[in-house]
Amino acid sequence: MKSGVLETSEKIIKSKTKTVRELLNNRYTLDYYQREYNWQKEQVEELLDDLTNKFLENYKENHDYEAVDNYSHYFLGSIVISKKEKTNEQSIVDGQQRLTTLMLFLINLYHISDDSADKSDIVDLILSEESGKISFSLDVPERAHCLRSLYENKSFDDSNEPESIRNIVACSDYIKGKFPEELRGQPLPYFLDWLLDKVYFVEITAPDDDDAYTIFETMNDRGLPLNPTDMLKGYLLTKMTSFQRDSANETWRNRIQDLHNLGKDEAENAIKAWLRSQYAKRQTDFNLIGNKFHRWVRNQASELGLISSDDFADFIERDFEFYSHWYCRLQQAAQSLTPGLECVYYNAQHNFTLQYSVLLTPLLIGEPEGESIRKIQIVARYLDIFIHRYLWNYRSIQQNSMVKPMFSLIRDIRGKNTCELAKLLYEKLKEDDVTFAHNSQYGLQGNNRPKIRLMLARITDYVETQSGQNSCYQEYIKYDIEHIWANRPELHDKEFDHEYDFQEYRDRIGGLLLLPPKRNKDFSNKSYEDKLEDYLNENLLAQSLHERTYERNTDFQNFIQRSRLKFHPCPNFKKANLDDRQKLYQQLAKRIWNPERLRIPYGEEPEIAVDFDSDLQQGTGTPDKAWTIDRVKYLVPQERKEHYETQHKNKVGVIYAQVAELLNLVEKKGWDLSPKFQKSYCALYVERRPIFGVTFSGSPRFAVWIEKQEVERLSNHCKFERYSDPHGHAIYPLSTSLDELLPIFEFAYSRKIADEHAAFRAEARSYVHRAGSVQGLVGVALNPAAMEFLRDAYVEFRERCESDGATDVIERLDNWAKPFKMMWGIK
């Protein structure tokens, strides 16, 4: 067989090509950083099909046994062995999935073979017996009982066994049931000889564990199917003593099994959440942990305090044990409503997966469990309020737009106690300019129907539980959205001139309820008056439209009196009624997602009255100059507004929300830009040139207009798509977070301002040059337009030079302007 030797730093790494027979004539143990056996039937089926097809390419019925010597080879990849010099023990570092599966193949071949000589060959490769003790070729103690049962063809109950054993039994059963018919009978001994003598591995032998792990990590990082969880385990265990390793390995295995029980990817998700919550100091750390966290831990080992073997052992036994335990509890709370942790469930309903890193952040090892619970309650409540404020304003809560604000939040709350947390997060909400007051027209837009359903479920559930009823939230999230107005514009033609106005009003949240799917379908085309009686049989939010609810439900009346919310019956449901209902839902949202909840015991109601005319009592006042969706809407010319309502009606709210974001940014930065609304975009302009804005020919998204030669410079800040339009080259940044886009906007603005300055200076120089002679001076002086331009140009240009500190230019400018100043009235 071919072999090779690589000598590095006085260490020898050997490689040798071996057949299956040569390989299994040895005995191997399984190294501590190898994962469990996790092949499923798909991988087994693929290997079995490959072996069968390769064999059948060579086999003919008239062949004698010697013909197998000329059959083509089949390569099964490499395996990595760590050879212990003291014990001469050989451990599998990489390749146990294939070797274990080959053993299952051989056990099955042993059972179906009729040739005693072949059976004897197979037995020698499966196991050996010394002093009455049986050991298998791949000697893993916890698998011995299972493999012996399979070898002896006995039934084996794996119901209480680890995942690795269950997978072995499942794959063995699959091989028994799916072993190809074309290999049975006459071809079987040929196939067996070919499998043992023509199927090859490359065996790579490393002299010690460190070198073995380095090879293992390098090979798996370059594409072999090993996940970062196993790679991290291998790295950490390699740095421990053998005594520490056994205990840490057991802890790791148990915690990973608990996480796998939650879901296929939860082990990786838990480790990412843990590392991000406790150790990410920079945005790059946060991103790298999300990719290959095992490599990040190795590169940051000293910064993480991983120096001695004790440090590495504690990292698993203490840190991973603690944070993975809480991650499991958070996941369980995310999957079903848990008393005290309801907000974790609510956040999970919005697929806000970044919450787990944030929730783990303030938890400290060794603190009382009650303290940890209280911290989780405060942070989960903050996220609940944050998420719903963003949704109400048509802001994205997708992960790509939330990474930066969540990382900033993690950095701020790390290590804080409950009092510090409550104060900090309360202040954050008070200072945030994204509130429920910013959008009085919230409703169905684009694809936000699932979000509206969840919000209506919370509002309905709140009204009912505050009125003494049991929570039905989990039932309501399965309901359909009911429009109080049927889709019949002709019933409202006296109040709406255009159908699109009617549709926009009809979709507002104040005109919506939740009903069971069947009843929602039954009511779909009924007028309000025809279904009002039916609403009495539905949830309390629907019942509140009927006058009899106020007569017979004293608990509901008490809630209205306590909350001072303006519920009232509606015998008819006109435009004014919908406006009132919209305000009511808005006030309900402010109560449910009230920042004061962070400062009071969990489950209690804030003692703050709601005033329809003021938001200041809740600390969510809207600054007079802040741009809101409502303000933007009034800014849009009527012609454009009608176009948006007809052509972009499913996304017009999102469009206005993004424009409001930009206008608030522009005012904050003090930029001199003005918005112009076009048919498929809104851009902010310097003079006649667009800088950035919102385009909505497809989904609404931010766009930046910039010259082609400058585009590459922007790629350092974020990824983007490009396109060309009549104004020049523009890009669509893929990020939706203004924080991330700010460097691009600043760059684009500075470039356009520089271009405007250049154009201005060129025109000014032209007039200066023309006025430099007596003839030119007379010509300019006799031209009123030229005189007006020169005066304005002089004033503006001098101011800009002063701000730039260009004193030499100012001196030349003043000397040039002397003949004109008297005519201009400037001293």
N, C-alpha and C positions, 0 to 999 in steps of 0.2 A: 504494500500500500504506500502511496505517496505521503511524505511527511516533510515538515519544515521546522526550523528553529529560529526564534527571534530573541536575541540577547539585548536587554536594556538595563543599564545600571546594575550590572552583575546579576541580574535575574534572567531566567530563561523561560520563555513562553513557547510551548511546543504545539504544533498542529499536525494532525495525521488523519488521512482518509481511512475510514473503517466501514465494513459492512455491518448490517444489523446483527449478524451472527457474532462477529468479533466484538461489537459493542456490548451485547447483552451477555457475553461470557464473563463480564465483570460485574461487580456489585457496586451500587451507588447509593449514597444517601442524598437527602434533599437539603440544600443550604437554607439557612434561616431567612434569607431575604427573598426566597422564591415565593411566589404567590400560590394560592390554592389551585387545585385542578379545576379549571372553569370552562373547559371546552363544552360546547353544546352539540346537538345533533347536526347542526349546519356545518361545523368544522369537521366533524367525524365523517359526514357524508362526502364532503369535498375531498378529504384524504382517501377515502375508500374508492371513490370514483376515479381519482387520478391514478391510484395503484392498479385498479382493474383495467382501465383503458390502456395504460402503458404495457401491462402484461399481455393483453389481448392483441396488441399491435404485433407481437412476436410469436405468439403461440399458434400452432397448427395441430390438428388432431393426429396427423401422421408422424409427429416429431417423437424421437426417443429422448430419454432423460439427458443424454449428453448434449442435446441441442440447446439446453438452457444456458450452457456456458457461452453461447454466442448471442444470447438475448441482450438487448440494449440495457444500459444502466439507468437507474433513476436516482436523482439526488434529493435528499430530504433536508438539506440545510446543514447548519452547524450546531453543535452543542458545546457549551463551555463547562469545563471541569476545574474544580479547585482541589488540588492534591495536598493533603496534610502530610508533611514530612514525618512528624512524630508517630502518627498512627497509621500512615499509609492509606488513610481513608480517602475515598474519592467522592466529592459532593457535586451534584448537578447545580450549576449556577444559572444556566439558561438552556432550555430544551426539554424540560420535564413534561410539558403538555404533549409533545409528540411521542416521547418515550412511554409515558403512561398509556397513551392510546395504542401504541404498538403492542404493549403487553396485553391489552384487552383484545386486540386482533388475535394474538397468539393463543390466548385462553380459548377463544371461540374456535380457532383452527384445531386446537387440541380436542375439543369436544366433537367436531364433525369429521375428523380424520379417522380412516379405517386402518391405516397402516401403523403397525406397532413401532416400527423404526422411526417413522416420522413423529409419532407421539413422544418417543424418548428424546428426540432432538429438541422438540418444543419444550418439554419439561425442563431440560437442562438450561434453557434460556429464560424460563419464567422464574424458577426458584432453585434453591439448593437446600440440602438438609444435613445438618451436623449435630450429632449427639441428640437426635430426635427433635431438634429445633429447626423449623422451617423459616427461611428468610427469602424474600423476593429480590429480583434483580434490582428493582428500584425500592430500596428498603426504607419505608416510611412507617413507623410503628402504628400510627393511628389508622393506617389503611390496611394493616395486615389481616385483621379479622374479615373485612369486606372482601379483599382479594382472595383469601382462602375459601370463602363461601362461593365466590364466582368460579374459582378453579375446581372446587368439588361439586359444582353444579347444584348448590343448595340455595334455597330462597334466603333472602336477606332483607330484614326490616330496616329501612333507612330513615324512618319518619323522625327519629330524634337525633339523627346524625348531622355533622357539620355539612355545609354546602358542598365542600370538596368531595365528600363521600357520596352525597346524593347525585352529584354530577357523574361520578364514576359508574354508579349503578345504572343511571339513565343511559349513558353512552354504551355500556355493555349490553343493555337490553336492545338498544337500537342496532348494534352490530349483529346481534343474534337474529333479529327480525328482518334486517335489510341486507344480510350478506348475499352478494349476487349469485343467482342461480347458475350463471355461465361459468362460475369458478368451482362449483360443486362437482363431485363425481370424478371423472377422468382427469380434468385439468387441475384438480386440487394439489396433488403432489408437485406438479410442475410450478404452480403458483407459489407453493411454500418454498421450494428451492430458490426460485427467482427472488422472492421477498428477503430471504436470509442472506443470499450471496450476491445479489445484483442491485440491491438498494443500499445506498451509501449515505454516510454522514461525514462531516469534517469535525473531528474532535479537537478542540482547543483546550490545552491544559495550562493553567496558570499556577505559579509556585506558591502563592499565598492568597488570603482573602482580599487584601486591598487591590492587588492586580486583577483578580477575578471580577471584583465588583466594577473596576474601571472598564474592563472589557464588556461586561454585562450592560453597564449604563451606556457606553458608546454605541454598542450594537442596537440597543433598544431605542435610543434617541434618534437613530438613523432609519427608523421605519419598522422594526419588528414590533409585533403587537403586544407591548407591555405598557400599562398605563402609569401615569405619574405617581399614583398612590403606592404601587409596588416599588417604583424606583426610590421614592422617599423612604419607605420602610427599609429597603436594602441599605441605603446610605446611612441612616441613623443607627441601625443595628451593627453595621460594620465598625462603628466607632466605640462600641461598648466591650466590656469584658464578657467572657463566656457566661459567667454567673448572672450579670445584669441582662445579658441578651435573652436568656431563656424566659425570664419574668416579663421583660418588655415585649418580647415576641407574643407571649400569651395575651398580654393586655391589648396589644395592637389587633390581634386576631379577633378578640371578643368585641372590641369597639367597632371594627370594620364590619363584622357580621351583623351587629345591631344596625349599623347604617345601611347595609345592603338590604336588610329587612324592610327598610323604609322605601327603597327604590333603587333601581340599577345604578344610577349616577350619584347617589347621595354621599358615598364615601368621599369622592373627589369634591363635591360641593361643600361638604362639611370642612374639609381641610382648607379649601380656599377661603371660606368664611372665617375660620379660626385665624389663619395667617394674616388675612387682611385686617381683621378686627384688632389684633394685638401688636402687629409688627410693621405694617405698611407705613412708612414715614413720608414717602414721596408718591406722587401720582404714578411714576414709572414702576414703583414697587407694586402698587395696586394692579397695574396692567400685567406685569410679569407673573404675578401669582396666579392670575387668571389663565395663563398659558401653560408654562411648565414650572409648577411650583417646586418640584423636587430640585431642579437646577438652581432656582432662586434661593432655597434654603442652603444648599451647599455653598453658593457664592457669598451668602450673607452670614455664614455660620458664626464668625467672631462677633459681628454686630448683634446677633441674636443671643449672644452669651454662650454659645456652644463651643466650649474649649476642652474640658475634660470629659472622660467617659461618664462621670456622674451627671454632667450637664446634659449629655445626650440621653441618658436613662431617664432623667427628670422630664425631659422634653416630651417623652411618650407617657411615662407612668403618672406624671402629675399634670402637665399642661394639656396634652392631647386627651387624656382621660377626662379632665374637667370640661373642656370646651366641646368635645364631641358629645358628652352627656347632655349638655345644655342644648346643643344643636338638635339632638334627637327629640328633646322635649319641645323645642320650638316647632319642629316639623310635625310632631303629633298635634300641637295646638293649631298649626296651619291647616291640618286635614279635617279637624272637627272642632266645633265651638267648645272651648274649655273655659270654665268660669275663672275670671281674673285675667285671662289671656285672650279675650275676644278680639282685640284689635290685631293680634297676630293673624287670626283667621281672616279678618276683613281685608288686611293688606295682601294676604295670599290670594284672595279672590280676584284681586287686580293683577295677579302674576308679578307682584313686586318682589322678585327674588333677591334683590340687593338688601332686603330688610334683615336677613340673617346675619350678615357681617356687621350691620349697624347695631342690632340687638345684642350681639355678643360683646361688643366693644367695651362697655363700662363694667362688665362682670369681672370680679377679682377672685382669684383662688383663695379659699379659706374664709370668705365672708359668709355670714349666715344665709341660708336659703331664702328666707323672707326678704332680705336685702336685695338679693339677685332678682327675685320676682318683682319687687317694687321698681327696680331699675328697668326691667323689661316692660312693665306696664307704662312707665313714663315715656320711654323711647317709642314703643309701639303706638301709643296714643299720638305722639308728635307726628309720626309717619302717617298715621291715619288722617290727621288734619291736613298735613302737607299734601298728601295725594289728592284728597277731595277738593282742596282749593285749586290745585293745578287742573284737575279734570273740569271743574266748573268754569275755568277760563280757557278751555280748549288747549291746554298745554300738554305736551307729551310727557308720559312717565315711562317711556321705553328705556331699556337699560343703557343704550348708547347716549341718551341725553341726560341720564341720571348719575352716571359714574362719577363725574367731577363733583357735583354737589354732595353726593353721599360720601365720597372720600374726604371732602372738607368737613363734613359732619362727624365722621369717624375720628378724625384728628382732634376735633374740638371736645368730644365727650369721653375720650379715652381716660380711664382712671378716675372719673368723677363719681362723687357719692350722690345719693338720691336728692338731697337739697340742692347741690350744685347743678345737677342735671335738670331738675324742674325749673330752676331760675334761668339757666342758659337757654333751654329750648323754648321757654315762654317768651323770652326776649327776642329770640330769633323769629318767632311767629308774629310778634308785635311789629317788628321792623320790616317784615316781608311785605312787599307791595302787591303780592298776588293774594287777593282775598275774594270772598263771595260778593262783596260790594262792587267789584269791578265789572260784573256782567249781570245786568238785570234781565237779559233775554236768553239765558241758558236753556238749551233744549237739544233735541235730536239733530245731529250734524254728522254727515259722512257715516263712518263706521263706529260711532260711539254708542250705539244701542245697548250693547252688553254693559257698558259702564253706567248708562242711565238706569238700566234695570237694577243694578246693584245699589245705586243711590236711592232709587225709589223704595227698594226693599228696606234700606236703613231708615228712611223717613217714615215709612208705614209702621215699621216695627217700633220705632221710637214713640210715635203717637200712641200706639196700643199699650206698650209696656208702661208708659207714663200715666196711662188711664187704667192701670190695674190689671191688664191682661197678660197672659203668658207670651213669651217671645215665639214668633213664627217666622223668624228671619230665614231659616234654612228652607222653609216651604216657599216663601215669597221669591227667593232667587230663581225658582223654577217657573214662576208665572210669566205671562206675556204682558207686554206693554199695551195698555188700553188708551186710545185717544178719547177724551171726553166728547169732542166734536167728531161726528162721522165725517168721512171724506166726501162731503157734499157742499161745495162752495156756494151753491145756489141758495142754501138756507141762510147764508150770511152775506148776501150780496149788498145789503143796505149799509153794512159796516166796512166792507172792503171793496175798493175799486178794481183791484187786480187779484187774480187767483193766487199768484205767488205770495202776496201779502197774507192772504188767508192761510196758505200752507205754512208759512213761517210762524205765524201765531199758533196754529194748530199743533206744531211740533214743540212748542215751548214746554218746559217741564211742568209748569203750572196747569197745563191742559192734559196731563197724563196721570194714569193710575196703573196699578197692577191687578190683573185678574187671572184666574185659572184659564189655561189655553182654550178649553171648550167654550166657556162663557164669553171669553174675549171674541171668539169667532161668531158666537150667536149674536153679540151686540154690535158687530162691526158696522152695519149699515143703518142702525137705529138712530133716530134723532135723540138729543139729550132728554127731552121731555118723555119720550117713550121708554127710556131705560132707567130713569131716576128711581122709580120704585124698586127695580132690580138691584140697584146699588145698596139698598138697605140690607141685603143678604150677603154682602161682601165684607172686606176688611174695613176697619174704622176710618181710614183715610177716604175711602169711597163713600162710606155711610155719612161722612161729615157734610156731604153735599145736600143731604135730605134734612128737612126741618124736624122730623120725629126723633132723630138722633139726639137733638138738644133737649128734648122733652123727657126721654126715658133713660139716658145714660148719665147718671150723676157723677161717676168717676171721670168721665170725659169732661163734664162741666167743671169739675174741680181742677183738672189739668189746665183748661183754658184760663181759669181764674188765676192759678199759680203762675202760669207762663206769660199771661197777658198777650197771647197770640191771637190774632184776629180771625179766628174761625167763624164762619157764619153760613147758614143754609143758602142754597141757590135754586129757587124755583125755576129760574131760567138761567142759561149760561151764555151770556153775551161777551163781547170783547172786554167790557169793563170788569166782568166777573173773572175772566181769565187773567186780566192784569192783577186783580186782587189776589187771586190764587197764586200767581207767580211770586208776588211779594211774600205771601205766606210761606211758600216752599223755601224761598230765599232765607227767611227768618228762621225757619226750622233747621236749615243747613247750618246757619250761624250758631244755633244752640247745640246741635249735635256735635259739630266740630268746633267747639269753643275752646280757645287756648287756656281759659281758666281751669279747664279740667286737669291740666298738668299740675296745678297748685293745690288741689283738694284731694281728699282720700278717694281712692278708686271706687267708682260706682255711685258716688254722690253727685247731685245736680248742682251746678253753679247757681248761686243766689243773685242772678243778674237779670233784670227785666229787659225785655226786647222792645225797642222803640222803632217803629217803622221809619221814622224820619231821621234817625241817627245811628251811626255805627260806632260812635266813640265809646259807648259803654262796654263794648266788647274789645276795645283796643284794636279794632280793625277799620279805623276811619280811612277814607279815601282822600289823599291830598288833592286840593282843588286843581292842581296842575298836572296830576298824573293822567296819563293816557289810558283809557279803558276801552273796552269793546264798544260801549255806547258812544263815547266821544269820537272814536274813529268812524263809526257809522254816520254820524252827523257831518263828518268831514267829506264824505264821498259825494260827488255830484249826483243829482237825481238820475240822470241818464245812465251813469255807470252803475248806480245802485240797482236800478231795474234790470240792467244786464246781468249783474252778479246774481240777483235773486232768481232769475230765470235760467241762466246758463251754469251757475255754480251753486245752486241753492243748498246742496248737501254738504257744502264745505265753507259757506260764506262766514260762519262764525269762527272757524279756524283761521280763515284769511284775516279777519279783523283782529283776532287775538295776536297773530304774529306781527301784524303792522303795529299794533299797540306796543308790543315788546320793543320793536325797533325805535319807535318814536320816544319811548321812555329812555332808551339807551342814548339816543341823540341829544335829548335835553340834559341828561346827566353828564354827557361828555362836552356839552356846549358847542356842538358842531352846527355850522350854518348850512342846514339842509332843508329842503322842502319836499313834501310828498306829492306825487302825481299818480292818479289812478288810471291805468290803461285797461284794455279789455282782458288781457291774460296775465297781468302783473301790476304790482304797485312798486314804484321805485322812488328812492329819495335822491334828489338832484342837487348838484352844484351848478347854478345857471341852467344850462340845457343838457347837462351830462348826468346820466344815472350813475350812482355809486354802488348802492346795494338796495335790496328790497325783498319782496315776496313774490314768487311766481306761482301761478296756479293753473297752468295749462294741463297739468296732471294733478297729483296730490300737492297741496300747498307746501312750499318749502322756501327757505332763504336762498337768495341768489346774490352774487357779487359781480359787477361789471368791471372788467379790467383789461388792459392791453395784453395781447398774446404773449409778448416777451416777458411779462411780469408773472405769468401764471405759475411757472415752475417754482418761483420763490415761495408761493403760498403753500406748496405741497409739504413744506416743513411743519406747518401748523395743523393741518387735518387733511383727510382724504376728501376728494371731490370728484364730481362729474363735470364735463365741459360741454358747452355748446356755443354756437355763434348766433348773434341776432343783429338787427340793423344798427344797433348802437355800438357794436364792437364785440369783443369776446366777453362772455360771462361764464361763471362757474356755479354749480350747485354744490355747496358743501354738504357732505353726508351727515355731519353732526347737526343736531337740532338744539343744542345748548348754546345760548348767547355767550356764556362765559368762555366756551371753547372757540367760538367764532370771533370773539372780540379782536384778537390780533389781526385777523384777516380784514375785518371792517376798518380797523385803524390804519392798516397798510393801504387799503384801497382809497380811503379818504385822504390820506397824506399824499398819495400819488396824484389824485385828481386835483387836489388843491395846488400842488406843485405845478401841474400842467396848466391850471387856470392862471397862476402867477406868471408862468412863462409866456402865455398868450397875451396877458395884460401888459407885461413889460415890453413885448415886441411891438404892440400897437402904440404904447406910450413912447417908445424910442422913435417910432416913425414920425409922430407929431413933433417930438423934440428936435429931430433932425430937420424937419421941414421948417420949424420956427427958428432954426439957427441962423438963417439969413434974413435980411431985411425984406426981400421979396416974399419969402416963405412966411415971415411974421405977419406981414400985411394980409397975405392970403388966408392965414388961419384966423386972424382977428376979424376979417370980413365974413367969416363963415360961422353963423350962430351955432350950428350943430357941433362944429369942431371946437368952438370955445366952450360949449357946455361939457363936451367930453373931456377936454383938457382940464377944466376945473375939477370935475369929479375924479378924474384919473389922478390929478396931483394930490388931492386930499386923501384918497384911498391909498395910493401908492406910498405917500409919506407916512401914514399911520402904520402900514405894514413894515416899512423900513425901520420905524421906531421900535416896533415889537420885536423885530429881528436883530436890533442893535447895529444896523448898517449905517453908521454915522457918515462914512465917506460918500455913500450914495445920497444921503439926505443933503449934504453940503452942495453937491453938484446939482441936485434937483432944485434947491432953493435959489441957486444962482441962475438957473435956467428960467425959473418962474417969475423972476423980478419984473420983467415987462408986463406980465399979465395980472399980477396981484391987485393992482389998483382997479383994473376992469372987473376983477372977480369980487372985489370987496374983502380981500384977505390981507391982513397985516403981515 
